Amino acid sequence: MFSKVLIANRGEIALRIMRACKELGIETVCVYSTADKDAPYLKHADEAICIGEGPAKDSYLNISRIISAAEVTNADAIHPGYGFLSERADFSEICRSCKIEFIGPSPEAMGKLGDKVEAKRYAKAAKVPVFPGSEGAVEEADEAAEIAEEIGYPVIIKAAAGGGGRGMRICRNEATLRTNIAKAQQEALAAFGNGAVFIEKFLEHARHVEVQCIGDKHGNAIHLWERDCSMQRRHQKVIEEAPGPGIDRKKIEKVCEAAARLVKSADYSGAATVEFLMDADQNFYMLEVNTRVQVEHPVTEYITGVDIVKTSILVAAGEKLPYKQKDIHVNGHAIECRINAEDHTKDFMPSAGGIETWRAPGGLGVRLDTHACAGYRVPPNYDSMIGKLICWGEDREAAIARTLRALEEFEVGPIKTTIPLHAELMQNSDFRKGGVDIHYLERLLKSASGV
């Protein structure tokens, strides 16, 4: 087992990793930027070391400074969390060359599944259902038009090496496709340092369903069932829940088995999420593989009892998975609300600044993963998420009722947060019925604004 883990991240995920390490008897080093120098979670680390200024490129994305911090503090492993460097194969490779364990997949496994084009090739070989589309990266508009004509419009252009909606364009005709290919390539290059894009068939009313998997260094891989992440805005998830409401369990069982098969085929160690879109007939098509721990991992932890972060550390240290597939059962229903420092009534305007009022919810089946508290200042430099409220119930109806109750208890001020939006959504009749599609929230917000 590791003696000391450096956490190359910030906020709630840094604190989550610290807690897992503490339970395993591992010392922690937490790096931080000058923007986070007064963050209260730093006091929970055994050591904290400043690695640069507030902009991420000068701190949390600066590989040389993070490696130097690990070497100075004698850390024998680095946990990247999510975001920042977590899906950078070159960072994983550098860690290995410096004899520091990267808590996550090997650079080879990340190369196989982290790149969307490569992941699609491996998925086909593992008999995982994929979208019809280009076999590899598309270079020219003529090539793109030929592929689109074959699979039929609408199509979507995607960046091969990224997510979050960047480099993504929906095209409903050839003229739009030709106009957007170069734009998507430029955006992908600026965002990810890789301008490669590919084309797939676009589903108009799809649901976003993903499968949590985990593998070890001994060739084992299992799935921890699915999550539904369809309530999203601009390709960013807002609410996640598990299990997916209204999904045929026989179909989802096959999809989950296929996801685990894909992870195993790549010799993958650590947490991975295989993401799918599901059509109205509950046909599944793989979107991508996220080669890291997900923001929404607590949803799965609640319904399976598996500590995903702790298990990832164990397998990175060379231990075998402590579970077999037959050990993983679904118990109840869980819902996660991402609490962002944003004003949803003003087009989700960021609301950085000091928190004076902080009254957190509690009670049976309520979990709050957060780094914020009264007196904390939300910096403007990073993602606006300040916490995740996760609630469990014996069934979906109970989970919704508990989530609404917890949201009503939750008070944060004077900054604006998305707590009121989540309370509205918990009472939304379409959400309560289950099965909203990935564009539902955007349509709802557009209708509410009168646009």
N, C-alpha and C positions, 0 to 999 in steps of 0.2 A: 504494500500500500504506500501511497505517496506520503511524504513527511510534510511537504508544504506546497500549496497550490496558489498560483498567482491568478487573480480574477481580472481578465482584460475587458472589463465592462463597467457599467455604472447602474445606478438606480435600483429598481426592485429586483432585477435579475441578479445583480451583484449580491444583494442581501440574501436572496434565495439560495445562491451557491454557497455563501458563507455558512448558512444554517446547515446545509447538507454536509459540508466539510466538518463542521463542529461535531455533528452526530457521529461522524466516522473517525473522530480523533485526529483530524488533519489541520495543521495550522494554515492560515490564509494571509495572503498579501493582496491588498486591493489598490490598484492604481487609480489615480484621479486627475482631473484637469483643474486648472485654477478656478473655473466656473463652478466646480463641485467641491472646493476646498472646505466648505463648512457643512457639507452634507452629513446628516446625523448617522447614516448607516456606516460611515467609515470607522466609527468607534467600535463596531462589532468585529472588525478585522484585527488580526494579531499585529499586522504592520500595514501602513498606508504610505504610498509613495507618489509624489506628484510627477507627472510625465509630460506636462506642457500646458499651453494656453487652452482657452475654451473651445475654439474651433476644432472639430473632430480630427481634421487632417493634421493638427499639431499635437494631438494627444492620443485619443482612442483608436485612431487609424495609423498611428506612427509605429510601424513594426520595430524599427531599431530601438526606439525608446522603451517599448514594452519588453523586448528581449533583454535589454540592458537592465531593466528593473528586476527581471527574473534572475539574472545572473548575480546581480549585486545582493539580492536577498536570499540566494541559494534555493530558489523554488525549483522543484523537480517536475512540475507540471503546470500547464496553463489552461484555464477554462475560458473560452471566448464568449460564453453566453449566447445571445442572439443579436443580430445586427452587427454593425462595425466589421470586425475581421472574422466573424464566425464561419463564413462560407468561402473564405479565401484559401484555395489550395496552396498558394505560394507561402502563406503564413504557416500552414500545417507543415509544409516541407522545411521551412526555416527552423521551426521548433525542433523537428527531427534532427536536422543537421547540427543543431546546438545541443543535442542530447537532452532536450526538454520534452516531456510527453505532452502532446496536444490532446486534450480531452474532447474527442470527436473523431471523425473518420480519418483514415490515412489520406494523403494527397491523391493517391491513386483512386481510392474509392470515391473521393469527392469529385475527381475528374470524370468518373464514370456517370455519377448521378447528379452532380451539381450543375452541370451544363445541360440545358434543356434538350438540345439536339442529341447529345450522347445518351441522356437518360431515356429518350424515346427509342433509340436503337436497342438499348438493354431491355426496355420494357417489352418490346416486340419479341425479343428472344425468350423472355420469361413468360410469354403469353399473358401479359397485362394489357387490357384494352386501351388503345390510344386513338387520338383524333386522326381522321384522314388529313393529310397535308404534305408539306415538303419533307423529303427524306433527310435533308441537311439544311445548312444555311443557304439563304437566297441572296444572290449578289445583284442581279439586274431586274429592272421592271418587266422586261419581256418574259423572263423566266417566271416571275411572280404571277404575271397575267395568265400564263399557260397553266400553271398549277391551279389557280383559282377557277379557271374555266372547267378544269377537270373535276374538282370537288364541289363546285357550285358556291355561289354567294349566299349569304355574307361570309366573309373570311376575316381572320384577325392576324395582324402582324405582331410578333412578339420578339423581345430581346432574348438571345440564347443564354446570356449570362446574368440575368437579374430578375427583379420582380417589382412589386409595388405599383404596377401600372406604367412604369417608365419604359419608353420604347414600344409601347403598345398602341395599336391603331385598329379600329374596326372599319372595314371597307365593304360597302354594299354594291359597288360596281367597279368596272375596270378603271375608269377615270380617277376615282378616289384612291384606288390601289396604287396606280402609277405615281400619283402625287405624294403619297405617304411613305413609300418604301425608303426613299433617301432621308426623309425627316426622321423616321423611326431609327434608321441606322446611326444618324448623327446623335440622336438623343441617347441611344444605347451606349455609344462610344463615350459620351460625356459623363453618363451616370456610372458605367461599370468598367470603362477602359477597354471595352470589347464591343465593336459595332455590328457583330453578327446578328442577323434576325432570321426568323423562319415564319412559315405561314401554316395556319390550321383552319379547319372549318369552325365557324362561330355559332354557338348555340344562343338563341334569343332569350329563352326563359329557363336558364339552367340553375341548378342548385350546386353549391360548393360543399363537397363532402371529402374529408381527408382521413387517412388511416395512419395512426400512430404506430411506428415500429421501433424495434431496438434490436441491435445485433451485438455479438461479441467477437473476440479474436480467435475463437475456436470453431468458426463456421456455423454458429447457431444464430437464428433470427426468428423473432416472433412478432405478432401484431398485438396491440392493446385496444383493438376495435376502433370505431370511427367517431369523428366529430362533424357536426354540421356548422359551417361558417358562412352561411348564405346571407346573413344580415350584415351587409358591408356597404361602404361608401368609397367610391373612386378606388376600388380594388383593395381597400384597407378594411380589415375585419372590425366589426363593432361589437357583435354578440356571437359567442360560440356556445354550442351545447352538445351534449352526448348522453345517450345515443341519438342519432339523427331521427327526428320524428317522422313517422309514417313510411319508413323505408322497409321494404320486404327483407326480413331477416335472412332468408336463404340467399337472396342476391348479395346482400352486404357481406355475408360470410365468405362467399366466393371472391369478392373484391378484396377483402381483408387478407385472405390467403394468398391472393395474387401479389399484393403489396409486400407481404413478408417474403415471398419467393423472389421478388425483384431485389430487395435489400440483401438477401442471402447470396444471390447470384453475383453481386458486386463485391463480395468479401468485406462487407461493411460492418464497422464496429461503432457503437454509440447510438444516440437517438436520431431518428429520421422520420419525416412525415411525407407520405406519398399522397399528393393532392389530386382530386378528381373533380370533374364536372359531371352532373347527373341530369339527364333529360327527363321529359315528362313521363316517359315509359320506364324510367329507372334503369336506363342503360348508362354505364359508366365509361368515362374517357379520361385517361391520365393527363393531368396538366403539367406537373413537375414534381421534383423531389426536393424538399428542404433538408439540407444536410446539417442539421443543428437541432437544438432544443427549440420548441415553438413557444411563443408568448402564451398560447392557450393550453399548455401542457397540464395545468392544474385540473382542468375539466376531466381529463382522462385519469389523473391520479385519484380523483374523487370516486369515480365509478368502478375502478379496478383495484384500488388499494396499492398500486405500484408507485413507489417513489422514483420518478423518471430521472431526476437530477442525480440522486444518490446512486442509482443503478448505472448511469452513464459513467460516473467516476469509478465505480467498481470494475466495469468492463475495460475502461481505459487502463486500469492498473493490471490488466491481464486475467482477471477472474472470469469464470464462466457465468453466463446468465443464471441468476438464482431461480428462474421460472422456466417452465415448459409451457407450450401453448395450451395444454389441457388445464393448466392452473389459472388461466385468465378468464374470469367471469365478470359479467356486467351486473352491477348492483345499483339500482335506482337511476336517477337522472341528475345531471349537473348542468348549470348555466354560468357562463362567465361574461361579465360586462366590463369592457375596457373603459376606465375612467380617465378621460383626457382633460387637460387644462385648456378648454376651448369653449367658445360661446356658439352653440349650434344655431341660435336664432340670428346670428350675424355671419352666416356662411362658414361656421366653424373657425372663427378668428381666434388665433392663439391668445392665451391669457396668462402670460408669464407674470411673476411677481410673488410677493410674500403671502403666506398662508397664516391668518390670524385665528380663524375658527377651524377646528378639526374634531369632529365627533364621529368616530368610526362605529359601524354597526357590529353586532355580535349575536351570540345565541347559537343554538344547535344548528349544524349544517351550514354555517357561514364562515367563509375564509376570505381574508383580505390580504393580498400580496401587495405591499407598497413600501416605498422608501420615504414617503412624505409624512409630515406631522405638523402640529402648530409651531410656527416659528421658521419653518422651512421656506426657502425662496425657490420658486420654480425658475430655472435659468432659461433664457430664450434660445440657447444654442442647440438643443437636442429635441428628439421626439417629445410630443406633448403628453404622453401617457404618464400619469402619476400613480396609477394603481390598477389592480384587477380585483373586482368583487366576484367571488365564486360561491355559488349556493347549491346545496345538494338537497334532494327530496326523494322520497320513496318512489315517486313517479313524476312525470313532467308537470302535471298540474300543481303538485305540491312544491316542486322546484320553482315554478313561476311565482307562486304565492309567497314563498320565502324570499325570493329575490326582490320582489316588490316591497315587502316589509323591510328588508335590509336597506334598500335604496331610500325609503322614507326616513329611516334612522340616520342616514349618512348626511352629515353637514360639513361643507367646506366653504370657506369664504376669506376675504372678499373676492378672490379670483373666481372666474366662471369655470364651471366644469360641465361635463356631459351627463351628470347624474340625473337632471330633469328629463333629458332625452330618453335615457334608459327606463325611467319610470313610465314615460308615455308608451314606450314600445312594449313593456311588460303588460300593458292594458290594451294593446292593439289587437283587434279581433282577428286579423289575418295571421299575426304572429302566434296567437294562442291556438289557432287551428293547425299550425305547423305547415312547413313546406313552402315558405316564401322563397322567391328566386333572388339571384344576386343583384338585380337592379331594383328590387322592391323599395328599399330605403330611399334611393335617389328619386324614384317616382313619388314617394310619399312626401319627401321634403319639398320637391318641386310643386306639388299640389298645395301644400300648406303655405308656401310663399306666394301663391297666386300667379306664378310665372306660366 
